[in-house]
């Protein structure tokens, strides 16, 4: 699974809080912070949440760093 940060999502977790936390952990700071989640392991019925995670992720705003976008530019081109 690689040497990166992982999240294990159990089916009894609070769905809304968990989805928001996953999105924030994955995309906060444009994914450049050391604690960014790169892998989510969905256990049991939690896998049914994946379409909602995708839908909410698609709604994130992407911008030039002004007007408070959810995802701003990378620091350097080499960061991609």
PDB file as gemmi writes it, atoms N, CA and C in Angstrom:
CRYST1    1.000    1.000    1.000  90.00  90.00  90.00 P 1                      
ATOM      1  N   UNK A   1       0.805  -1.185   0.000  1.00  0.00           N  
ATOM      2  CA  UNK A   1       0.000   0.000   0.000  1.00  0.00           C  
ATOM      3  C   UNK A   1       0.857   1.261   0.000  1.00  0.00           C  
ATOM      4  N   UNK A   2       2.152   1.157   0.046  1.00  0.00           N  
ATOM      5  CA  UNK A   2       2.991   2.346   0.001  1.00  0.00           C  
ATOM      6  C   UNK A   2       3.216   2.940   1.381  1.00  0.00           C  
ATOM      7  N   UNK A   3       4.175   3.782   1.477  1.00  0.00           N  
ATOM      8  CA  UNK A   3       4.524   4.397   2.757  1.00  0.00           C  
ATOM      9  C   UNK A   3       3.887   5.771   2.864  1.00  0.00           C  
ATOM     10  N   UNK A   4       2.602   5.843   2.766  1.00  0.00           N  
ATOM     11  CA  UNK A   4       1.866   7.101   2.838  1.00  0.00           C  
ATOM     12  C   UNK A   4       0.794   6.949   3.902  1.00  0.00           C  
ATOM     13  N   UNK A   5       0.021   7.973   4.113  1.00  0.00           N  
ATOM     14  CA  UNK A   5      -1.007   7.944   5.152  1.00  0.00           C  
ATOM     15  C   UNK A   5      -2.277   7.279   4.644  1.00  0.00           C  
ATOM     16  N   UNK A   6      -2.835   6.418   5.477  1.00  0.00           N  
ATOM     17  CA  UNK A   6      -4.024   5.663   5.127  1.00  0.00           C  
ATOM     18  C   UNK A   6      -5.136   5.949   6.125  1.00  0.00           C  
ATOM     19  N   UNK A   7      -6.368   5.820   5.676  1.00  0.00           N  
ATOM     20  CA  UNK A   7      -7.533   5.933   6.550  1.00  0.00           C  
ATOM     21  C   UNK A   7      -8.315   4.632   6.434  1.00  0.00           C  
ATOM     22  N   UNK A   8      -8.663   4.070   7.562  1.00  0.00           N  
ATOM     23  CA  UNK A   8      -9.516   2.884   7.598  1.00  0.00           C  
ATOM     24  C   UNK A   8     -10.906   3.372   8.008  1.00  0.00           C  
ATOM     25  N   UNK A   9     -11.900   3.149   7.161  1.00  0.00           N  
ATOM     26  CA  UNK A   9     -13.251   3.634   7.423  1.00  0.00           C  
ATOM     27  C   UNK A   9     -14.148   2.446   7.761  1.00  0.00           C  
ATOM     28  N   UNK A  10     -14.618   2.434   8.990  1.00  0.00           N  
ATOM     29  CA  UNK A  10     -15.493   1.369   9.454  1.00  0.00           C  
ATOM     30  C   UNK A  10     -16.949   1.726   9.156  1.00  0.00           C  
ATOM     31  N   UNK A  11     -17.795   0.744   8.925  1.00  0.00           N  
ATOM     32  CA  UNK A  11     -19.182   1.017   8.540  1.00  0.00           C  
ATOM     33  C   UNK A  11     -20.015   1.689   9.628  1.00  0.00           C  
ATOM     34  N   UNK A  12     -19.572   1.653  10.884  1.00  0.00           N  
ATOM     35  CA  UNK A  12     -20.344   2.293  11.944  1.00  0.00           C  
ATOM     36  C   UNK A  12     -19.896   3.731  12.211  1.00  0.00           C  
ATOM     37  N   UNK A  13     -18.976   4.247  11.391  1.00  0.00           N  
ATOM     38  CA  UNK A  13     -18.538   5.637  11.542  1.00  0.00           C  
ATOM     39  C   UNK A  13     -19.672   6.580  11.157  1.00  0.00           C  
ATOM     40  N   UNK A  14     -19.644   7.783  11.718  1.00  0.00           N  
ATOM     41  CA  UNK A  14     -20.624   8.790  11.316  1.00  0.00           C  
ATOM     42  C   UNK A  14     -20.348   9.150   9.862  1.00  0.00           C  
ATOM     43  N   UNK A  15     -21.287   8.869   8.993  1.00  0.00           N  
ATOM     44  CA  UNK A  15     -21.076   8.995   7.545  1.00  0.00           C  
ATOM     45  C   UNK A  15     -20.688  10.407   7.128  1.00  0.00           C  
ATOM     46  N   UNK A  16     -21.472  11.403   7.497  1.00  0.00           N  
ATOM     47  CA  UNK A  16     -21.224  12.772   7.051  1.00  0.00           C  
ATOM     48  C   UNK A  16     -19.889  13.297   7.580  1.00  0.00           C  
ATOM     49  N   UNK A  17     -19.633  13.087   8.866  1.00  0.00           N  
ATOM     50  CA  UNK A  17     -18.365  13.538   9.447  1.00  0.00           C  
ATOM     51  C   UNK A  17     -17.173  12.853   8.788  1.00  0.00           C  
ATOM     52  N   UNK A  18     -17.311  11.568   8.539  1.00  0.00           N  
ATOM     53  CA  UNK A  18     -16.214  10.808   7.941  1.00  0.00           C  
ATOM     54  C   UNK A  18     -15.925  11.258   6.519  1.00  0.00           C  
ATOM     55  N   UNK A  19     -16.976  11.432   5.720  1.00  0.00           N  
ATOM     56  CA  UNK A  19     -16.785  11.883   4.337  1.00  0.00           C  
ATOM     57  C   UNK A  19     -16.128  13.256   4.314  1.00  0.00           C  
ATOM     58  N   UNK A  20     -16.606  14.170   5.146  1.00  0.00           N  
ATOM     59  CA  UNK A  20     -16.003  15.506   5.200  1.00  0.00           C  
ATOM     60  C   UNK A  20     -14.547  15.449   5.657  1.00  0.00           C  
ATOM     61  N   UNK A  21     -14.257  14.598   6.637  1.00  0.00           N  
ATOM     62  CA  UNK A  21     -12.884  14.466   7.131  1.00  0.00           C  
ATOM     63  C   UNK A  21     -11.967  13.880   6.058  1.00  0.00           C  
ATOM     64  N   UNK A  22     -12.453  12.885   5.323  1.00  0.00           N  
ATOM     65  CA  UNK A  22     -11.643  12.289   4.252  1.00  0.00           C  
ATOM     66  C   UNK A  22     -11.318  13.320   3.172  1.00  0.00           C  
ATOM     67  N   UNK A  23     -12.315  14.065   2.749  1.00  0.00           N  
ATOM     68  CA  UNK A  23     -12.096  15.064   1.700  1.00  0.00           C  
ATOM     69  C   UNK A  23     -11.130  16.139   2.187  1.00  0.00           C  
ATOM     70  N   UNK A  24     -11.324  16.593   3.415  1.00  0.00           N  
ATOM     71  CA  UNK A  24     -10.417  17.589   3.972  1.00  0.00           C  
ATOM     72  C   UNK A  24      -8.996  17.065   4.099  1.00  0.00           C  
ATOM     73  N   UNK A  25      -8.860  15.814   4.533  1.00  0.00           N  
ATOM     74  CA  UNK A  25      -7.532  15.235   4.707  1.00  0.00           C  
ATOM     75  C   UNK A  25      -6.846  14.965   3.364  1.00  0.00           C  
ATOM     76  N   UNK A  26      -7.628  14.676   2.348  1.00  0.00           N  
ATOM     77  CA  UNK A  26      -7.055  14.400   1.026  1.00  0.00           C  
ATOM     78  C   UNK A  26      -6.678  15.668   0.270  1.00  0.00           C  
ATOM     79  N   UNK A  27      -7.546  16.663   0.327  1.00  0.00           N  
ATOM     80  CA  UNK A  27      -7.389  17.823  -0.545  1.00  0.00           C  
ATOM     81  C   UNK A  27      -7.016  19.115   0.165  1.00  0.00           C  
ATOM     82  N   UNK A  28      -7.070  19.126   1.489  1.00  0.00           N  
ATOM     83  CA  UNK A  28      -6.657  20.310   2.219  1.00  0.00           C  
ATOM     84  C   UNK A  28      -5.199  20.632   1.921  1.00  0.00           C  
ATOM     85  N   UNK A  29      -4.861  21.883   1.851  1.00  0.00           N  
ATOM     86  CA  UNK A  29      -3.498  22.326   1.508  1.00  0.00           C  
ATOM     87  C   UNK A  29      -3.055  21.763   0.158  1.00  0.00           C  
ATOM     88  N   UNK A  30      -3.998  21.599  -0.744  1.00  0.00           N  
ATOM     89  CA  UNK A  30      -3.755  21.072  -2.091  1.00  0.00           C  
ATOM     90  C   UNK A  30      -3.065  19.708  -2.039  1.00  0.00           C  
ATOM     91  N   UNK A  31      -3.293  18.987  -0.954  1.00  0.00           N  
ATOM     92  CA  UNK A  31      -2.709  17.654  -0.807  1.00  0.00           C  
ATOM     93  C   UNK A  31      -1.222  17.657  -0.559  1.00  0.00           C  
ATOM     94  N   UNK A  32      -0.653  18.817  -0.217  1.00  0.00           N  
ATOM     95  CA  UNK A  32       0.795  18.919  -0.056  1.00  0.00           C  
ATOM     96  C   UNK A  32       1.268  18.811   1.390  1.00  0.00           C  
ATOM     97  N   UNK A  33       0.371  18.618   2.310  1.00  0.00           N  
ATOM     98  CA  UNK A  33       0.828  18.502   3.695  1.00  0.00           C  
ATOM     99  C   UNK A  33       1.250  17.065   3.993  1.00  0.00           C  
ATOM    100  N   UNK A  34       2.075  16.920   4.987  1.00  0.00           N  
ATOM    101  CA  UNK A  34       2.640  15.604   5.276  1.00  0.00           C  
ATOM    102  C   UNK A  34       1.597  14.600   5.756  1.00  0.00           C  
ATOM    103  N   UNK A  35       0.467  15.059   6.235  1.00  0.00           N  
ATOM    104  CA  UNK A  35      -0.560  14.142   6.724  1.00  0.00           C  
ATOM    105  C   UNK A  35      -1.706  13.950   5.730  1.00  0.00           C  
ATOM    106  N   UNK A  36      -1.493  14.285   4.478  1.00  0.00           N  
ATOM    107  CA  UNK A  36      -2.544  14.102   3.470  1.00  0.00           C  
ATOM    108  C   UNK A  36      -2.870  12.614   3.335  1.00  0.00           C  
ATOM    109  N   UNK A  37      -4.149  12.300   3.288  1.00  0.00           N  
ATOM    110  CA  UNK A  37      -4.583  10.902   3.129  1.00  0.00           C  
ATOM    111  C   UNK A  37      -4.506  10.546   1.644  1.00  0.00           C  
ATOM    112  N   UNK A  38      -3.778   9.488   1.328  1.00  0.00           N  
ATOM    113  CA  UNK A  38      -3.680   9.066  -0.069  1.00  0.00           C  
ATOM    114  C   UNK A  38      -4.441   7.773  -0.332  1.00  0.00           C  
ATOM    115  N   UNK A  39      -4.793   7.048   0.725  1.00  0.00           N  
ATOM    116  CA  UNK A  39      -5.506   5.782   0.568  1.00  0.00           C  
ATOM    117  C   UNK A  39      -6.592   5.701   1.637  1.00  0.00           C  
ATOM    118  N   UNK A  40      -7.801   5.381   1.219  1.00  0.00           N  
ATOM    119  CA  UNK A  40      -8.890   5.116   2.153  1.00  0.00           C  
ATOM    120  C   UNK A  40      -9.330   3.677   1.960  1.00  0.00           C  
ATOM    121  N   UNK A  41      -9.313   2.917   3.027  1.00  0.00           N  
ATOM    122  CA  UNK A  41      -9.761   1.526   2.989  1.00  0.00           C  
ATOM    123  C   UNK A  41     -11.159   1.500   3.574  1.00  0.00           C  
ATOM    124  N   UNK A  42     -12.122   1.221   2.724  1.00  0.00           N  
ATOM    125  CA  UNK A  42     -13.522   1.220   3.133  1.00  0.00           C  
ATOM    126  C   UNK A  42     -13.908  -0.204   3.550  1.00  0.00           C  
ATOM    127  N   UNK A  43     -14.275  -0.376   4.799  1.00  0.00           N  
ATOM    128  CA  UNK A  43     -14.592  -1.693   5.344  1.00  0.00           C  
ATOM    129  C   UNK A  43     -16.095  -1.945   5.263  1.00  0.00           C  
ATOM    130  N   UNK A  44     -16.463  -3.099   4.718  1.00  0.00           N  
ATOM    131  CA  UNK A  44     -17.868  -3.513   4.668  1.00  0.00           C  
ATOM    132  C   UNK A  44     -18.759  -2.515   3.948  1.00  0.00           C  
ATOM    133  N   UNK A  45     -19.886  -2.174   4.593  1.00  0.00           N  
ATOM    134  CA  UNK A  45     -20.881  -1.285   3.988  1.00  0.00           C  
ATOM    135  C   UNK A  45     -20.374   0.134   3.767  1.00  0.00           C  
ATOM    136  N   UNK A  46     -19.261   0.503   4.382  1.00  0.00           N  
ATOM    137  CA  UNK A  46     -18.708   1.846   4.165  1.00  0.00           C  
ATOM    138  C   UNK A  46     -18.341   2.046   2.697  1.00  0.00           C  
ATOM    139  N   UNK A  47     -18.091   0.977   1.975  1.00  0.00           N  
ATOM    140  CA  UNK A  47     -17.771   1.086   0.549  1.00  0.00           C  
ATOM    141  C   UNK A  47     -18.927   1.702  -0.245  1.00  0.00           C  
ATOM    142  N   UNK A  48     -20.133   1.608   0.277  1.00  0.00           N  
ATOM    143  CA  UNK A  48     -21.293   2.206  -0.392  1.00  0.00           C  
ATOM    144  C   UNK A  48     -21.241   3.730  -0.383  1.00  0.00           C  
ATOM    145  N   UNK A  49     -20.354   4.323   0.402  1.00  0.00           N  
ATOM    146  CA  UNK A  49     -20.226   5.775   0.491  1.00  0.00           C  
ATOM    147  C   UNK A  49     -19.376   6.343  -0.636  1.00  0.00           C  
ATOM    148  N   UNK A  50     -18.692   5.504  -1.371  1.00  0.00           N  
ATOM    149  CA  UNK A  50     -17.751   5.980  -2.396  1.00  0.00           C  
ATOM    150  C   UNK A  50     -18.411   6.914  -3.404  1.00  0.00           C  
ATOM    151  N   UNK A  51     -19.580   6.604  -3.961  1.00  0.00           N  
ATOM    152  CA  UNK A  51     -20.191   7.549  -4.911  1.00  0.00           C  
ATOM    153  C   UNK A  51     -20.436   8.937  -4.301  1.00  0.00           C  
ATOM    154  N   UNK A  52     -20.808   8.995  -3.032  1.00  0.00           N  
ATOM    155  CA  UNK A  52     -21.036  10.290  -2.383  1.00  0.00           C  
ATOM    156  C   UNK A  52     -19.711  11.046  -2.186  1.00  0.00           C  
ATOM    157  N   UNK A  53     -18.654  10.316  -1.879  1.00  0.00           N  
ATOM    158  CA  UNK A  53     -17.328  10.940  -1.753  1.00  0.00           C  
ATOM    159  C   UNK A  53     -16.910  11.524  -3.094  1.00  0.00           C  
ATOM    160  N   UNK A  54     -17.111  10.775  -4.154  1.00  0.00           N  
ATOM    161  CA  UNK A  54     -16.770  11.251  -5.497  1.00  0.00           C  
ATOM    162  C   UNK A  54     -17.592  12.490  -5.842  1.00  0.00           C  
ATOM    163  N   UNK A  55     -18.886  12.452  -5.565  1.00  0.00           N  
ATOM    164  CA  UNK A  55     -19.767  13.588  -5.870  1.00  0.00           C  
ATOM    165  C   UNK A  55     -19.320  14.846  -5.128  1.00  0.00           C  
ATOM    166  N   UNK A  56     -19.028  14.719  -3.841  1.00  0.00           N  
ATOM    167  CA  UNK A  56     -18.597  15.886  -3.063  1.00  0.00           C  
ATOM    168  C   UNK A  56     -17.231  16.382  -3.524  1.00  0.00           C  
ATOM    169  N   UNK A  57     -16.363  15.478  -3.901  1.00  0.00           N  
ATOM    170  CA  UNK A  57     -15.035  15.873  -4.376  1.00  0.00           C  
ATOM    171  C   UNK A  57     -15.148  16.654  -5.682  1.00  0.00           C  
ATOM    172  N   UNK A  58     -16.031  16.243  -6.558  1.00  0.00           N  
ATOM    173  CA  UNK A  58     -16.224  16.953  -7.829  1.00  0.00           C  
ATOM    174  C   UNK A  58     -16.739  18.374  -7.639  1.00  0.00           C  
ATOM    175  N   UNK A  59     -17.343  18.649  -6.505  1.00  0.00           N  
ATOM    176  CA  UNK A  59     -17.873  19.978  -6.225  1.00  0.00           C  
ATOM    177  C   UNK A  59     -16.830  20.925  -5.636  1.00  0.00           C  
ATOM    178  N   UNK A  60     -15.637  20.429  -5.345  1.00  0.00           N  
ATOM    179  CA  UNK A  60     -14.600  21.301  -4.801  1.00  0.00           C  
ATOM    180  C   UNK A  60     -14.214  22.345  -5.840  1.00  0.00           C  
ATOM    181  N   UNK A  61     -14.001  23.558  -5.377  1.00  0.00           N  
ATOM    182  CA  UNK A  61     -13.597  24.620  -6.305  1.00  0.00           C  
ATOM    183  C   UNK A  61     -12.076  24.608  -6.471  1.00  0.00           C  
ATOM    184  N   UNK A  62     -11.651  24.869  -7.677  1.00  0.00           N  
ATOM    185  CA  UNK A  62     -10.225  24.927  -8.008  1.00  0.00           C  
ATOM    186  C   UNK A  62      -9.947  26.331  -8.508  1.00  0.00           C  
ATOM    187  N   UNK A  63      -8.911  26.961  -7.977  1.00  0.00           N  
ATOM    188  CA  UNK A  63      -8.656  28.335  -8.388  1.00  0.00           C  
ATOM    189  C   UNK A  63      -7.219  28.749  -8.200  1.00  0.00           C  
ATOM    190  N   UNK A  64      -6.980  30.007  -8.497  1.00  0.00           N  
ATOM    191  CA  UNK A  64      -5.630  30.569  -8.502  1.00  0.00           C  
ATOM    192  C   UNK A  64      -5.137  30.965  -7.118  1.00  0.00           C  
ATOM    193  N   UNK A  65      -5.867  30.662  -6.089  1.00  0.00           N  
ATOM    194  CA  UNK A  65      -5.441  31.003  -4.745  1.00  0.00           C  
ATOM    195  C   UNK A  65      -6.086  32.269  -4.213  1.00  0.00           C  
ATOM    196  N   UNK A  66      -6.924  32.917  -5.016  1.00  0.00           N  
ATOM    197  CA  UNK A  66      -7.695  34.070  -4.556  1.00  0.00           C  
ATOM    198  C   UNK A  66      -9.152  33.640  -4.429  1.00  0.00           C  
ATOM    199  N   UNK A  67      -9.923  34.362  -3.681  1.00  0.00           N  
ATOM    200  CA  UNK A  67     -11.339  34.046  -3.446  1.00  0.00           C  
ATOM    201  C   UNK A  67     -11.523  32.702  -2.755  1.00  0.00           C  
ATOM    202  N   UNK A  68     -10.483  32.254  -2.036  1.00  0.00           N  
ATOM    203  CA  UNK A  68     -10.551  31.076  -1.172  1.00  0.00           C  
ATOM    204  C   UNK A  68     -11.040  29.796  -1.871  1.00  0.00           C  
ATOM    205  N   UNK A  69     -10.358  29.335  -2.918  1.00  0.00           N  
ATOM    206  CA  UNK A  69     -10.771  28.070  -3.551  1.00  0.00           C  
ATOM    207  C   UNK A  69     -10.470  26.897  -2.623  1.00  0.00           C  
ATOM    208  N   UNK A  70     -11.158  25.780  -2.839  1.00  0.00           N  
ATOM    209  CA  UNK A  70     -10.883  24.582  -2.042  1.00  0.00           C  
ATOM    210  C   UNK A  70      -9.513  23.999  -2.383  1.00  0.00           C  
ATOM    211  N   UNK A  71      -9.151  24.069  -3.664  1.00  0.00           N  
ATOM    212  CA  UNK A  71      -7.859  23.555  -4.114  1.00  0.00           C  
ATOM    213  C   UNK A  71      -7.160  24.669  -4.872  1.00  0.00           C  
ATOM    214  N   UNK A  72      -5.982  25.055  -4.385  1.00  0.00           N  
ATOM    215  CA  UNK A  72      -5.213  26.134  -4.998  1.00  0.00           C  
ATOM    216  C   UNK A  72      -4.018  25.544  -5.758  1.00  0.00           C  
ATOM    217  N   UNK A  73      -3.260  26.376  -6.450  1.00  0.00           N  
ATOM    218  CA  UNK A  73      -2.120  25.871  -7.246  1.00  0.00           C  
ATOM    219  C   UNK A  73      -1.056  25.212  -6.372  1.00  0.00           C  
ATOM    220  N   UNK A  74      -0.296  24.341  -7.008  1.00  0.00           N  
ATOM    221  CA  UNK A  74       0.882  23.771  -6.360  1.00  0.00           C  
ATOM    222  C   UNK A  74       1.940  24.851  -6.235  1.00  0.00           C  
ATOM    223  N   UNK A  75       2.872  24.667  -5.345  1.00  0.00           N  
ATOM    224  CA  UNK A  75       3.912  25.653  -5.127  1.00  0.00           C  
ATOM    225  C   UNK A  75       4.844  25.766  -6.337  1.00  0.00           C  
ATOM    226  N   UNK A  76       5.211  24.628  -6.885  1.00  0.00           N  
ATOM    227  CA  UNK A  76       6.101  24.630  -8.061  1.00  0.00           C  
ATOM    228  C   UNK A  76       5.615  23.586  -9.053  1.00  0.00           C  
ATOM    229  N   UNK A  77       6.009  23.722 -10.286  1.00  0.00           N  
ATOM    230  CA  UNK A  77       5.645  22.745 -11.312  1.00  0.00           C  
ATOM    231  C   UNK A  77       6.193  21.358 -10.952  1.00  0.00           C  
ATOM    232  N   UNK A  78       7.347  21.323 -10.314  1.00  0.00           N  
ATOM    233  CA  UNK A  78       7.969  20.055  -9.933  1.00  0.00           C  
ATOM    234  C   UNK A  78       7.154  19.313  -8.880  1.00  0.00           C  
ATOM    235  N   UNK A  79       6.244  19.997  -8.223  1.00  0.00           N  
ATOM    236  CA  UNK A  79       5.426  19.371  -7.178  1.00  0.00           C  
ATOM    237  C   UNK A  79       4.346  18.460  -7.741  1.00  0.00           C  
ATOM    238  N   UNK A  80       4.120  18.508  -9.056  1.00  0.00           N  
ATOM    239  CA  UNK A  80       3.050  17.699  -9.637  1.00  0.00           C  
ATOM    240  C   UNK A  80       3.418  16.248  -9.725  1.00  0.00           C  
TER     241      UNK A  80                                                      
END                                                                             
